[in-house]
Amino acid sequence: MKIKEIYHYINEIAPFDRALDYDNCGILLGDPEKEVTKCLICLDVTEVVLKEAVRIGAQLIVSHHPIIFHPVRQILGSSLLSRLVKRDIAVLSAHTNLDMAEHGVNYQLALKCGLIPETLQKIPDDTAKQEDGFGLVGHLAQPMTPSAFGAWIKQSLGIERIKYTDGKKEIRTVAVSCGSGGFLLEAVLQAGIDAMVTAELKHHELLEAVSAGLTAVDAGHFETERIIKEPLRQMLADRFTEVDFFYAGEEENPACYL
């Protein structure tokens, strides 16, 4: 199985041409013609992930966040890129195209939040290409109070702490946007949605949510996106039975909390 075949399949389920203009997706390192027998799926390509890839003998890393995002001015012998090249490990990154995909990161986050799949709809936003929104909105099976909903998100995402605003009303409808989704706040408020789950909400966005009576949950960038690893691993494993797919089990949130 060649890297390019895995690329083409990911392009089927999460078209690369739907990535946002600023993004850098696709095969970013390595030879598309290279044969693959083992592949590691991760959120970020880090030192920990490289060690795990070497340990399992992976020829390819599929990452969510691009390993090359800004222009590279030099590649030194001690750098992560240099050592990936020396190990002949290729990197394929699927970022905003995977966020917006039919069964991508936002969809997985919606399921984790307890939203009914049949109720999910896109939140349109001008920054996305074509008609794809950068978030989803759906209904809970049962209404919840803001504090109960916050506790549910902590449990479902497996995190110790969240930041949230108390909308002071029962929650029936929830918007989700993985990673940094504060830019969707206005669209969420205009739609009259009860709650929003995202990450990296700014102080003034939290104030706006409080003023509007919105329960806004900041569950963390890492936590709202790592959930794609196992579903993506399963999709790839189902398609390419001759390749062993693993997800990185050793990567951790780079932020520490006391």
C-alpha positions in Angstrom: 0.0 0.0 0.0 1.4 3.4 -1.0 1.1 6.7 0.9 -0.7 8.2 -2.1 -3.5 5.7 -1.8 -4.1 6.7 1.8 -4.0 10.3 0.8 -6.6 9.6 -1.9 -8.9 7.9 0.6 -8.6 10.7 3.1 -9.4 13.1 0.3 -12.6 11.1 -0.3 -13.8 11.4 3.3 -12.4 14.9 4.0 -11.6 16.7 0.7 -8.4 18.7 0.9 -9.8 21.4 -1.3 -12.2 22.3 1.4 -9.5 23.2 3.9 -9.4 26.9 4.8 -7.1 29.2 2.7 -4.5 29.6 5.5 -4.2 25.9 6.1 -1.5 23.5 4.9 -2.8 20.0 4.4 -1.8 16.9 2.4 1.4 15.0 2.2 3.9 17.4 3.8 6.9 15.2 4.1 8.0 12.1 2.3 7.5 10.2 -1.0 3.9 9.6 -2.0 5.1 6.4 -3.8 6.5 4.9 -0.6 5.1 1.6 0.6 3.3 1.6 4.0 2.7 -1.3 6.4 2.3 0.6 9.6 0.8 4.1 10.2 0.5 6.2 13.4 -2.3 8.7 13.8 -1.8 11.7 16.1 -3.0 15.2 16.8 0.5 16.8 16.7 3.8 15.5 15.4 6.0 15.9 18.5 9.1 14.3 20.0 6.8 11.9 21.8 5.0 11.0 18.7 8.2 10.5 16.7 9.5 8.1 19.4 6.3 6.2 19.3 6.4 6.0 15.5 10.0 4.7 15.6 9.0 2.1 18.3 6.2 0.6 16.2 8.1 0.8 12.9 5.7 3.3 11.2 6.5 4.5 7.8 3.8 7.1 7.9 2.3 9.5 10.4 -1.1 11.0 9.8 -1.5 14.1 11.9 -4.4 16.5 12.4 -2.3 19.6 12.9 0.1 20.3 10.0 3.8 19.6 10.8 4.7 22.5 8.4 2.4 25.4 9.0 4.6 28.5 8.5 7.5 28.9 5.9 10.5 26.8 6.9 13.7 28.8 6.7 16.1 26.0 7.7 16.1 22.3 8.6 19.0 21.6 11.0 20.2 18.1 11.9 18.8 18.2 15.4 15.3 19.4 14.3 12.2 17.2 14.3 11.8 17.5 10.6 15.4 16.5 10.0 15.0 13.4 12.1 11.8 12.4 10.4 13.6 12.6 7.1 16.5 10.6 8.4 14.1 7.9 9.7 12.3 8.0 6.3 9.0 8.6 8.1 6.5 10.5 6.0 3.8 12.9 7.3 0.3 13.5 6.0 -1.8 16.2 7.6 -5.5 16.6 7.5 -6.6 19.7 9.4 -9.6 22.0 8.7 -10.8 19.7 6.0 -11.1 17.0 8.6 -12.7 19.4 11.1 -15.6 20.0 8.6 -15.8 16.5 7.2 -19.1 14.5 7.4 -17.7 12.2 10.1 -14.8 14.5 11.0 -13.8 16.2 14.2 -16.9 18.3 14.8 -19.1 15.3 14.2 -17.2 13.2 16.7 -17.3 16.1 19.2 -21.1 16.4 18.7 -21.5 12.7 19.5 -19.3 13.1 22.6 -21.5 16.0 23.7 -24.5 13.7 23.6 -26.2 15.3 20.6 -28.7 13.2 18.6 -27.0 12.5 15.2 -30.2 12.9 13.2 -30.6 16.4 14.5 -27.2 17.7 13.5 -27.0 20.6 11.1 -24.1 22.8 9.9 -23.5 26.3 11.2 -22.8 28.4 8.1 -19.8 30.8 8.3 -18.2 32.9 5.6 -14.7 31.8 6.4 -15.4 28.3 5.2 -15.3 27.3 1.5 -18.4 26.2 -0.4 -21.4 25.5 1.8 -19.5 23.9 4.7 -19.9 25.4 8.1 -17.2 25.2 10.7 -19.4 23.9 13.4 -22.5 21.8 14.0 -25.6 22.3 16.1 -27.9 19.6 17.4 -30.3 18.5 20.2 -29.7 16.7 23.4 -31.8 13.7 24.2 -32.9 15.3 27.4 -32.6 19.0 28.6 -29.8 19.7 31.1 -28.9 22.5 33.5 -25.7 24.4 32.7 -23.8 22.8 35.6 -25.0 19.3 34.8 -24.0 19.8 31.1 -20.6 21.0 32.1 -20.1 17.9 34.3 -21.2 15.7 31.4 -18.7 17.3 29.1 -15.9 16.7 31.6 -16.8 13.1 31.9 -17.4 12.5 28.2 -14.2 14.1 27.1 -12.2 12.6 30.0 -10.9 15.9 31.3 -10.4 17.2 34.9 -11.5 20.8 34.4 -13.4 23.0 32.0 -14.2 26.7 31.8 -17.8 27.7 31.2 -20.4 30.4 31.5 -23.7 29.7 33.2 -26.5 30.6 30.8 -29.1 30.4 33.6 -31.5 28.3 31.6 -32.1 24.6 30.5 -30.0 23.4 27.6 -31.7 21.7 24.7 -29.7 22.8 21.7 -25.9 22.8 21.5 -23.4 24.1 19.0 -20.0 22.5 18.7 -16.8 23.7 17.1 -13.6 21.8 17.7 -10.4 23.8 18.5 -10.7 27.6 18.5 -14.3 28.3 17.7 -14.9 31.7 19.3 -15.3 33.3 15.9 -18.6 31.4 15.6 -20.1 33.0 18.7 -22.1 35.6 16.9 -23.6 33.0 14.6 -24.5 30.8 17.6 -26.2 33.8 19.4 -28.1 34.8 16.3 -29.4 31.2 15.9 -30.8 31.3 19.5 -28.8 28.1 20.5 -28.7 27.3 24.2 -25.1 26.2 24.6 -21.8 26.0 22.8 -18.8 23.7 23.2 -15.5 24.8 21.8 -12.0 25.9 23.1 -9.8 29.0 23.5 -12.7 31.4 24.2 -11.4 34.9 24.9 -12.4 37.0 27.9 -14.6 39.4 25.9 -16.3 36.3 24.3 -17.1 34.9 27.7 -18.6 38.3 28.7 -20.7 38.3 25.6 -22.0 34.8 26.3 -22.9 35.8 29.8 -24.8 38.9 28.6 -26.7 36.8 26.0 -27.6 34.0 28.4 -25.5 31.4 26.5 -23.8 28.5 28.3 -20.4 28.6 26.6 -18.1 25.7 27.5 -14.3 26.0 26.8 -13.2 22.4 27.0 -9.7 22.8 25.6 -8.2 22.7 22.1 -6.4 19.4 22.7 -9.4 17.8 24.4 -11.9 18.7 21.7 -9.7 17.4 18.9 -7.9 14.3 20.2 -11.2 12.5 19.9 -10.7 12.1 16.1 -7.8 9.7 16.5 -9.6 6.5 17.1 -12.5 7.1 14.6 -10.0 8.0 11.9 -7.9 4.9 12.8 -10.9 2.7 12.5 -12.0 4.2 9.1 -8.5 3.7 7.7 -8.2 0.2 9.1 -11.5 -0.8 7.5 -10.4 0.5 4.1 -6.8 -0.7 4.1 -6.7 -4.1 5.8 -3.1 -4.8 4.8 -1.9 -1.8 6.9 -1.6 -1.7 10.6 -3.0 1.6 11.9 -2.3 2.8 15.5 -3.2 6.0 17.3 -0.7 7.8 19.4 -1.4 6.9 22.9 1.4 8.8 24.5 0.8 12.3 23.4 -0.5 14.7 26.0 -1.9 18.2 26.3 1.1 20.5 26.3 -0.5 22.7 28.9 -0.2 21.8 32.6 -2.9 22.7 35.2 -2.6 23.0 39.0 
